[in-house]
Amino acid sequence: MSENRRQTGVVELCEYCGRETEHEVSIEIVTESQKETNAEFSKEPYRISTCRACGNSTRLRMNNA
Ligand SMILES: [Zn+2]
């Protein structure tokens, strides 16, 4: 785990491949504007996982309670 931040893949289900594959996972902060209250911006962390087999990436909102 402390191997000099070597990117190790996370094995999870890829919906494109239809099977479990290795993914590279990163976190991205996306600023979202909310139309109703135009002064409000919320920064939402998204989890980006990119399948190493097919190259498709999936964005998953982390704050979805
Ligand atoms: Zn895939």
PDB file of the backbone (N, CA, C, O) and the ligand in Angstrom, with CONECT records:
HET     ZN  A 101       1
ATOM      1  N   MET A   1       0.825  -1.193   0.000  1.00  0.00           N
ATOM      2  CA  MET A   1       0.000   0.000   0.000  1.00  0.00           C
ATOM      3  C   MET A   1       0.870   1.259   0.000  1.00  0.00           C
ATOM      4  O   MET A   1       0.508   2.273  -0.596  1.00  0.00           O
ATOM      5  N   SER A   2       2.001   1.183   0.662  1.00  0.00           N
ATOM      6  CA  SER A   2       2.875   2.353   0.702  1.00  0.00           C
ATOM      7  C   SER A   2       3.990   2.221  -0.335  1.00  0.00           C
ATOM      8  O   SER A   2       5.141   2.568  -0.069  1.00  0.00           O
ATOM      9  N   GLU A   3       3.653   1.739  -1.465  1.00  0.00           N
ATOM     10  CA  GLU A   3       4.649   1.477  -2.497  1.00  0.00           C
ATOM     11  C   GLU A   3       4.849   2.691  -3.389  1.00  0.00           C
ATOM     12  O   GLU A   3       4.677   2.612  -4.606  1.00  0.00           O
ATOM     13  N   ASN A   4       5.207   3.795  -2.791  1.00  0.00           N
ATOM     14  CA  ASN A   4       5.577   4.968  -3.580  1.00  0.00           C
ATOM     15  C   ASN A   4       4.476   5.409  -4.549  1.00  0.00           C
ATOM     16  O   ASN A   4       4.743   5.793  -5.688  1.00  0.00           O
ATOM     17  N   ARG A   5       3.260   5.343  -4.075  1.00  0.00           N
ATOM     18  CA  ARG A   5       2.091   5.763  -4.859  1.00  0.00           C
ATOM     19  C   ARG A   5       2.035   5.158  -6.242  1.00  0.00           C
ATOM     20  O   ARG A   5       1.559   5.788  -7.187  1.00  0.00           O
ATOM     21  N   ARG A   6       2.498   3.992  -6.355  1.00  0.00           N
ATOM     22  CA  ARG A   6       2.334   3.292  -7.615  1.00  0.00           C
ATOM     23  C   ARG A   6       0.847   3.035  -7.819  1.00  0.00           C
ATOM     24  O   ARG A   6       0.157   2.544  -6.925  1.00  0.00           O
ATOM     25  N   GLN A   7       0.379   3.369  -8.982  1.00  0.00           N
ATOM     26  CA  GLN A   7      -1.057   3.248  -9.193  1.00  0.00           C
ATOM     27  C   GLN A   7      -1.458   1.797  -9.324  1.00  0.00           C
ATOM     28  O   GLN A   7      -1.159   1.117 -10.305  1.00  0.00           O
ATOM     29  N   THR A   8      -2.128   1.369  -8.321  1.00  0.00           N
ATOM     30  CA  THR A   8      -2.643   0.019  -8.403  1.00  0.00           C
ATOM     31  C   THR A   8      -4.103   0.079  -8.805  1.00  0.00           C
ATOM     32  O   THR A   8      -4.849   0.957  -8.371  1.00  0.00           O
ATOM     33  N   GLY A   9      -4.479  -0.824  -9.601  1.00  0.00           N
ATOM     34  CA  GLY A   9      -5.845  -0.817 -10.077  1.00  0.00           C
ATOM     35  C   GLY A   9      -6.803  -1.313  -9.026  1.00  0.00           C
ATOM     36  O   GLY A   9      -6.459  -2.101  -8.145  1.00  0.00           O
ATOM     37  N   VAL A  10      -7.997  -0.832  -9.148  1.00  0.00           N
ATOM     38  CA  VAL A  10      -9.063  -1.312  -8.285  1.00  0.00           C
ATOM     39  C   VAL A  10      -9.945  -2.215  -9.130  1.00  0.00           C
ATOM     40  O   VAL A  10     -10.418  -1.830 -10.199  1.00  0.00           O
ATOM     41  N   VAL A  11     -10.148  -3.387  -8.642  1.00  0.00           N
ATOM     42  CA  VAL A  11     -10.973  -4.324  -9.404  1.00  0.00           C
ATOM     43  C   VAL A  11     -12.433  -4.083  -9.074  1.00  0.00           C
ATOM     44  O   VAL A  11     -12.879  -4.260  -7.941  1.00  0.00           O
ATOM     45  N   GLU A  12     -13.151  -3.681 -10.088  1.00  0.00           N
ATOM     46  CA  GLU A  12     -14.587  -3.512  -9.899  1.00  0.00           C
ATOM     47  C   GLU A  12     -15.315  -3.790 -11.217  1.00  0.00           C
ATOM     48  O   GLU A  12     -14.702  -3.950 -12.273  1.00  0.00           O
ATOM     49  N   LEU A  13     -16.592  -3.839 -11.115  1.00  0.00           N
ATOM     50  CA  LEU A  13     -17.385  -4.189 -12.289  1.00  0.00           C
ATOM     51  C   LEU A  13     -17.399  -3.051 -13.299  1.00  0.00           C
ATOM     52  O   LEU A  13     -17.711  -1.908 -12.963  1.00  0.00           O
ATOM     53  N   CYS A  14     -17.061  -3.373 -14.521  1.00  0.00           N
ATOM     54  CA  CYS A  14     -17.183  -2.414 -15.617  1.00  0.00           C
ATOM     55  C   CYS A  14     -18.447  -2.734 -16.383  1.00  0.00           C
ATOM     56  O   CYS A  14     -18.650  -3.856 -16.847  1.00  0.00           O
ATOM     57  N   GLU A  15     -19.307  -1.711 -16.506  1.00  0.00           N
ATOM     58  CA  GLU A  15     -20.578  -1.970 -17.173  1.00  0.00           C
ATOM     59  C   GLU A  15     -20.406  -2.101 -18.678  1.00  0.00           C
ATOM     60  O   GLU A  15     -21.265  -2.655 -19.363  1.00  0.00           O
ATOM     61  N   TYR A  16     -19.289  -1.588 -19.189  1.00  0.00           N
ATOM     62  CA  TYR A  16     -19.044  -1.725 -20.623  1.00  0.00           C
ATOM     63  C   TYR A  16     -18.504  -3.106 -20.948  1.00  0.00           C
ATOM     64  O   TYR A  16     -18.907  -3.743 -21.921  1.00  0.00           O
ATOM     65  N   CYS A  17     -17.582  -3.547 -20.110  1.00  0.00           N
ATOM     66  CA  CYS A  17     -17.021  -4.880 -20.322  1.00  0.00           C
ATOM     67  C   CYS A  17     -17.987  -5.966 -19.867  1.00  0.00           C
ATOM     68  O   CYS A  17     -17.973  -7.084 -20.382  1.00  0.00           O
ATOM     69  N   GLY A  18     -18.822  -5.619 -18.898  1.00  0.00           N
ATOM     70  CA  GLY A  18     -19.738  -6.597 -18.372  1.00  0.00           C
ATOM     71  C   GLY A  18     -19.074  -7.594 -17.451  1.00  0.00           C
ATOM     72  O   GLY A  18     -19.606  -8.674 -17.198  1.00  0.00           O
ATOM     73  N   ARG A  19     -17.905  -7.224 -16.950  1.00  0.00           N
ATOM     74  CA  ARG A  19     -17.217  -8.102 -16.019  1.00  0.00           C
ATOM     75  C   ARG A  19     -16.338  -7.240 -15.123  1.00  0.00           C
ATOM     76  O   ARG A  19     -16.242  -6.026 -15.301  1.00  0.00           O
ATOM     77  N   GLU A  20     -15.709  -7.885 -14.170  1.00  0.00           N
ATOM     78  CA  GLU A  20     -14.830  -7.146 -13.275  1.00  0.00           C
ATOM     79  C   GLU A  20     -13.468  -6.969 -13.917  1.00  0.00           C
ATOM     80  O   GLU A  20     -12.835  -7.927 -14.361  1.00  0.00           O
ATOM     81  N   THR A  21     -13.035  -5.714 -13.954  1.00  0.00           N
ATOM     82  CA  THR A  21     -11.749  -5.389 -14.556  1.00  0.00           C
ATOM     83  C   THR A  21     -11.004  -4.442 -13.633  1.00  0.00           C
ATOM     84  O   THR A  21     -11.558  -3.935 -12.657  1.00  0.00           O
ATOM     85  N   GLU A  22      -9.745  -4.212 -13.955  1.00  0.00           N
ATOM     86  CA  GLU A  22      -8.964  -3.247 -13.187  1.00  0.00           C
ATOM     87  C   GLU A  22      -9.311  -1.830 -13.617  1.00  0.00           C
ATOM     88  O   GLU A  22      -9.426  -1.532 -14.806  1.00  0.00           O
ATOM     89  N   HIS A  23      -9.473  -0.967 -12.628  1.00  0.00           N
ATOM     90  CA  HIS A  23      -9.764   0.430 -12.887  1.00  0.00           C
ATOM     91  C   HIS A  23      -8.732   1.313 -12.197  1.00  0.00           C
ATOM     92  O   HIS A  23      -8.216   0.988 -11.128  1.00  0.00           O
ATOM     93  N   GLU A  24      -8.452   2.426 -12.839  1.00  0.00           N
ATOM     94  CA  GLU A  24      -7.679   3.463 -12.167  1.00  0.00           C
ATOM     95  C   GLU A  24      -8.656   4.488 -11.632  1.00  0.00           C
ATOM     96  O   GLU A  24      -9.493   5.014 -12.365  1.00  0.00           O
ATOM     97  N   VAL A  25      -8.542   4.761 -10.356  1.00  0.00           N
ATOM     98  CA  VAL A  25      -9.526   5.598  -9.682  1.00  0.00           C
ATOM     99  C   VAL A  25      -8.887   6.911  -9.253  1.00  0.00           C
ATOM    100  O   VAL A  25      -7.801   6.923  -8.674  1.00  0.00           O
ATOM    101  N   SER A  26      -9.559   7.999  -9.536  1.00  0.00           N
ATOM    102  CA  SER A  26      -9.105   9.289  -9.049  1.00  0.00           C
ATOM    103  C   SER A  26     -10.317  10.093  -8.596  1.00  0.00           C
ATOM    104  O   SER A  26     -11.459   9.782  -8.934  1.00  0.00           O
ATOM    105  N   ILE A  27     -10.035  11.128  -7.825  1.00  0.00           N
ATOM    106  CA  ILE A  27     -11.106  11.978  -7.298  1.00  0.00           C
ATOM    107  C   ILE A  27     -11.014  13.345  -7.962  1.00  0.00           C
ATOM    108  O   ILE A  27      -9.931  13.921  -8.070  1.00  0.00           O
ATOM    109  N   GLU A  28     -12.143  13.851  -8.402  1.00  0.00           N
ATOM    110  CA  GLU A  28     -12.163  15.140  -9.062  1.00  0.00           C
ATOM    111  C   GLU A  28     -13.224  16.013  -8.403  1.00  0.00           C
ATOM    112  O   GLU A  28     -14.330  15.561  -8.108  1.00  0.00           O
ATOM    113  N   ILE A  29     -12.861  17.271  -8.181  1.00  0.00           N
ATOM    114  CA  ILE A  29     -13.840  18.190  -7.601  1.00  0.00           C
ATOM    115  C   ILE A  29     -14.498  18.978  -8.730  1.00  0.00           C
ATOM    116  O   ILE A  29     -13.826  19.655  -9.508  1.00  0.00           O
ATOM    117  N   VAL A  30     -15.791  18.880  -8.802  1.00  0.00           N
ATOM    118  CA  VAL A  30     -16.530  19.552  -9.856  1.00  0.00           C
ATOM    119  C   VAL A  30     -17.408  20.623  -9.231  1.00  0.00           C
ATOM    120  O   VAL A  30     -18.158  20.362  -8.290  1.00  0.00           O
ATOM    121  N   THR A  31     -17.302  21.821  -9.766  1.00  0.00           N
ATOM    122  CA  THR A  31     -18.151  22.897  -9.267  1.00  0.00           C
ATOM    123  C   THR A  31     -19.471  22.890 -10.012  1.00  0.00           C
ATOM    124  O   THR A  31     -19.516  22.957 -11.240  1.00  0.00           O
ATOM    125  N   GLU A  32     -20.510  22.810  -9.264  1.00  0.00           N
ATOM    126  CA  GLU A  32     -21.830  22.788  -9.874  1.00  0.00           C
ATOM    127  C   GLU A  32     -22.574  24.063  -9.526  1.00  0.00           C
ATOM    128  O   GLU A  32     -22.585  24.510  -8.379  1.00  0.00           O
ATOM    129  N   SER A  33     -23.185  24.626 -10.529  1.00  0.00           N
ATOM    130  CA  SER A  33     -24.038  25.771 -10.244  1.00  0.00           C
ATOM    131  C   SER A  33     -25.467  25.281 -10.111  1.00  0.00           C
ATOM    132  O   SER A  33     -25.918  24.365 -10.799  1.00  0.00           O
ATOM    133  N   GLN A  34     -26.136  25.921  -9.216  1.00  0.00           N
ATOM    134  CA  GLN A  34     -27.522  25.525  -9.025  1.00  0.00           C
ATOM    135  C   GLN A  34     -28.416  26.631  -9.532  1.00  0.00           C
ATOM    136  O   GLN A  34     -28.309  27.782  -9.106  1.00  0.00           O
ATOM    137  N   LYS A  35     -29.288  26.278 -10.436  1.00  0.00           N
ATOM    138  CA  LYS A  35     -30.046  27.279 -11.167  1.00  0.00           C
ATOM    139  C   LYS A  35     -31.009  28.057 -10.278  1.00  0.00           C
ATOM    140  O   LYS A  35     -31.208  29.258 -10.463  1.00  0.00           O
ATOM    141  N   GLU A  36     -31.578  27.392  -9.355  1.00  0.00           N
ATOM    142  CA  GLU A  36     -32.601  28.024  -8.544  1.00  0.00           C
ATOM    143  C   GLU A  36     -32.024  29.137  -7.674  1.00  0.00           C
ATOM    144  O   GLU A  36     -32.598  30.222  -7.579  1.00  0.00           O
ATOM    145  N   THR A  37     -30.925  28.870  -7.064  1.00  0.00           N
ATOM    146  CA  THR A  37     -30.271  29.874  -6.233  1.00  0.00           C
ATOM    147  C   THR A  37     -28.941  30.215  -6.887  1.00  0.00           C
ATOM    148  O   THR A  37     -27.921  29.567  -6.649  1.00  0.00           O
ATOM    149  N   ASN A  38     -28.981  31.238  -7.707  1.00  0.00           N
ATOM    150  CA  ASN A  38     -27.850  31.473  -8.597  1.00  0.00           C
ATOM    151  C   ASN A  38     -26.574  31.924  -7.899  1.00  0.00           C
ATOM    152  O   ASN A  38     -25.504  31.958  -8.508  1.00  0.00           O
ATOM    153  N   ALA A  39     -26.689  32.265  -6.634  1.00  0.00           N
ATOM    154  CA  ALA A  39     -25.472  32.643  -5.935  1.00  0.00           C
ATOM    155  C   ALA A  39     -24.747  31.437  -5.346  1.00  0.00           C
ATOM    156  O   ALA A  39     -23.601  31.525  -4.906  1.00  0.00           O
ATOM    157  N   GLU A  40     -25.422  30.360  -5.352  1.00  0.00           N
ATOM    158  CA  GLU A  40     -24.865  29.189  -4.689  1.00  0.00           C
ATOM    159  C   GLU A  40     -24.127  28.282  -5.662  1.00  0.00           C
ATOM    160  O   GLU A  40     -24.641  27.878  -6.705  1.00  0.00           O
ATOM    161  N   PHE A  41     -22.909  27.986  -5.269  1.00  0.00           N
ATOM    162  CA  PHE A  41     -22.177  26.969  -6.003  1.00  0.00           C
ATOM    163  C   PHE A  41     -21.785  25.885  -5.030  1.00  0.00           C
ATOM    164  O   PHE A  41     -21.382  26.152  -3.898  1.00  0.00           O
ATOM    165  N   SER A  42     -21.904  24.721  -5.470  1.00  0.00           N
ATOM    166  CA  SER A  42     -21.455  23.639  -4.613  1.00  0.00           C
ATOM    167  C   SER A  42     -20.344  22.881  -5.310  1.00  0.00           C
ATOM    168  O   SER A  42     -20.394  22.632  -6.514  1.00  0.00           O
ATOM    169  N   LYS A  43     -19.362  22.528  -4.544  1.00  0.00           N
ATOM    170  CA  LYS A  43     -18.273  21.731  -5.088  1.00  0.00           C
ATOM    171  C   LYS A  43     -18.480  20.295  -4.682  1.00  0.00           C
ATOM    172  O   LYS A  43     -18.499  19.944  -3.502  1.00  0.00           O
ATOM    173  N   GLU A  44     -18.630  19.500  -5.676  1.00  0.00           N
ATOM    174  CA  GLU A  44     -18.933  18.108  -5.411  1.00  0.00           C
ATOM    175  C   GLU A  44     -17.764  17.224  -5.830  1.00  0.00           C
ATOM    176  O   GLU A  44     -17.247  17.341  -6.941  1.00  0.00           O
ATOM    177  N   PRO A  45     -17.367  16.361  -4.947  1.00  0.00           N
ATOM    178  CA  PRO A  45     -16.336  15.405  -5.334  1.00  0.00           C
ATOM    179  C   PRO A  45     -16.923  14.275  -6.173  1.00  0.00           C
ATOM    180  O   PRO A  45     -17.937  13.667  -5.829  1.00  0.00           O
ATOM    181  N   TYR A  46     -16.263  14.031  -7.253  1.00  0.00           N
ATOM    182  CA  TYR A  46     -16.655  12.904  -8.085  1.00  0.00           C
ATOM    183  C   TYR A  46     -15.529  11.879  -8.085  1.00  0.00           C
ATOM    184  O   TYR A  46     -14.346  12.210  -8.004  1.00  0.00           O
ATOM    185  N   ARG A  47     -15.931  10.672  -8.177  1.00  0.00           N
ATOM    186  CA  ARG A  47     -14.979   9.577  -8.237  1.00  0.00           C
ATOM    187  C   ARG A  47     -14.922   9.103  -9.691  1.00  0.00           C
ATOM    188  O   ARG A  47     -15.908   8.628 -10.254  1.00  0.00           O
ATOM    189  N   ILE A  48     -13.742   9.249 -10.270  1.00  0.00           N
ATOM    190  CA  ILE A  48     -13.573   8.857 -11.659  1.00  0.00           C
ATOM    191  C   ILE A  48     -12.854   7.525 -11.702  1.00  0.00           C
ATOM    192  O   ILE A  48     -11.738   7.406 -11.197  1.00  0.00           O
ATOM    193  N   SER A  49     -13.459   6.554 -12.279  1.00  0.00           N
ATOM    194  CA  SER A  49     -12.778   5.282 -12.430  1.00  0.00           C
ATOM    195  C   SER A  49     -12.700   4.936 -13.912  1.00  0.00           C
ATOM    196  O   SER A  49     -13.702   4.917 -14.626  1.00  0.00           O
ATOM    197  N   THR A  50     -11.490   4.667 -14.339  1.00  0.00           N
ATOM    198  CA  THR A  50     -11.261   4.369 -15.744  1.00  0.00           C
ATOM    199  C   THR A  50     -10.879   2.907 -15.896  1.00  0.00           C
ATOM    200  O   THR A  50      -9.935   2.418 -15.276  1.00  0.00           O
ATOM    201  N   CYS A  51     -11.614   2.249 -16.711  1.00  0.00           N
ATOM    202  CA  CYS A  51     -11.372   0.828 -16.938  1.00  0.00           C
ATOM    203  C   CYS A  51     -10.100   0.654 -17.759  1.00  0.00           C
ATOM    204  O   CYS A  51      -9.925   1.286 -18.800  1.00  0.00           O
ATOM    205  N   ARG A  52      -9.234  -0.197 -17.282  1.00  0.00           N
ATOM    206  CA  ARG A  52      -7.994  -0.432 -18.012  1.00  0.00           C
ATOM    207  C   ARG A  52      -8.201  -1.343 -19.212  1.00  0.00           C
ATOM    208  O   ARG A  52      -7.374  -1.374 -20.124  1.00  0.00           O
ATOM    209  N   ALA A  53      -9.265  -2.058 -19.212  1.00  0.00           N
ATOM    210  CA  ALA A  53      -9.493  -2.990 -20.308  1.00  0.00           C
ATOM    211  C   ALA A  53     -10.092  -2.287 -21.521  1.00  0.00           C
ATOM    212  O   ALA A  53      -9.641  -2.496 -22.646  1.00  0.00           O
ATOM    213  N   CYS A  54     -11.104  -1.456 -21.298  1.00  0.00           N
ATOM    214  CA  CYS A  54     -11.787  -0.840 -22.433  1.00  0.00           C
ATOM    215  C   CYS A  54     -11.576   0.674 -22.487  1.00  0.00           C
ATOM    216  O   CYS A  54     -11.875   1.298 -23.505  1.00  0.00           O
ATOM    217  N   GLY A  55     -11.071   1.267 -21.417  1.00  0.00           N
ATOM    218  CA  GLY A  55     -10.753   2.697 -21.431  1.00  0.00           C
ATOM    219  C   GLY A  55     -11.920   3.596 -21.106  1.00  0.00           C
ATOM    220  O   GLY A  55     -11.755   4.815 -21.061  1.00  0.00           O
ATOM    221  N   ASN A  56     -13.068   3.054 -20.884  1.00  0.00           N
ATOM    222  CA  ASN A  56     -14.207   3.875 -20.512  1.00  0.00           C
ATOM    223  C   ASN A  56     -14.085   4.324 -19.066  1.00  0.00           C
ATOM    224  O   ASN A  56     -13.627   3.580 -18.199  1.00  0.00           O
ATOM    225  N   SER A  57     -14.506   5.560 -18.828  1.00  0.00           N
ATOM    226  CA  SER A  57     -14.457   6.051 -17.465  1.00  0.00           C
ATOM    227  C   SER A  57     -15.858   6.334 -16.963  1.00  0.00           C
ATOM    228  O   SER A  57     -16.747   6.736 -17.714  1.00  0.00           O
ATOM    229  N   THR A  58     -16.021   6.115 -15.696  1.00  0.00           N
ATOM    230  CA  THR A  58     -17.320   6.301 -15.069  1.00  0.00           C
ATOM    231  C   THR A  58     -17.178   7.358 -13.994  1.00  0.00           C
ATOM    232  O   THR A  58     -16.291   7.274 -13.145  1.00  0.00           O
ATOM    233  N   ARG A  59     -18.040   8.341 -14.027  1.00  0.00           N
ATOM    234  CA  ARG A  59     -18.046   9.372 -12.990  1.00  0.00           C
ATOM    235  C   ARG A  59     -19.141   9.079 -12.006  1.00  0.00           C
ATOM    236  O   ARG A  59     -20.295   8.855 -12.370  1.00  0.00           O
ATOM    237  N   LEU A  60     -18.758   9.085 -10.763  1.00  0.00           N
ATOM    238  CA  LEU A  60     -19.729   8.764  -9.729  1.00  0.00           C
ATOM    239  C   LEU A  60     -19.715   9.872  -8.693  1.00  0.00           C
ATOM    240  O   LEU A  60     -18.679  10.170  -8.100  1.00  0.00           O
ATOM    241  N   ARG A  61     -20.862  10.473  -8.483  1.00  0.00           N
ATOM    242  CA  ARG A  61     -20.952  11.512  -7.483  1.00  0.00           C
ATOM    243  C   ARG A  61     -20.875  10.901  -6.102  1.00  0.00           C
ATOM    244  O   ARG A  61     -21.599   9.959  -5.779  1.00  0.00           O
ATOM    245  N   MET A  62     -19.979  11.456  -5.285  1.00  0.00           N
ATOM    246  CA  MET A  62     -19.726  10.812  -3.998  1.00  0.00           C
ATOM    247  C   MET A  62     -20.700  11.258  -2.932  1.00  0.00           C
ATOM    248  O   MET A  62     -20.917  10.546  -1.952  1.00  0.00           O
ATOM    249  N   ASN A  63     -21.284  12.416  -3.107  1.00  0.00           N
ATOM    250  CA  ASN A  63     -22.155  12.955  -2.073  1.00  0.00           C
ATOM    251  C   ASN A  63     -23.603  12.544  -2.229  1.00  0.00           C
ATOM    252  O   ASN A  63     -24.495  13.127  -1.612  1.00  0.00           O
ATOM    253  N   ASN A  64     -23.826  11.575  -3.026  1.00  0.00           N
ATOM    254  CA  ASN A  64     -25.191  11.106  -3.193  1.00  0.00           C
ATOM    255  C   ASN A  64     -25.626  10.294  -2.002  1.00  0.00           C
ATOM    256  O   ASN A  64     -25.386   9.088  -1.933  1.00  0.00           O
ATOM    257  N   ALA A  65     -26.255  10.948  -1.080  1.00  0.00           N
ATOM    258  CA  ALA A  65     -26.634  10.236   0.141  1.00  0.00           C
ATOM    259  C   ALA A  65     -27.874   9.387  -0.110  1.00  0.00           C
ATOM    260  O   ALA A  65     -28.353   8.708   0.799  1.00  0.00           O
TER     261      ALA A  65
HETATM  262 ZN    ZN A 101     -14.243  -1.933 -19.256  1.00  0.00          ZN2+
END
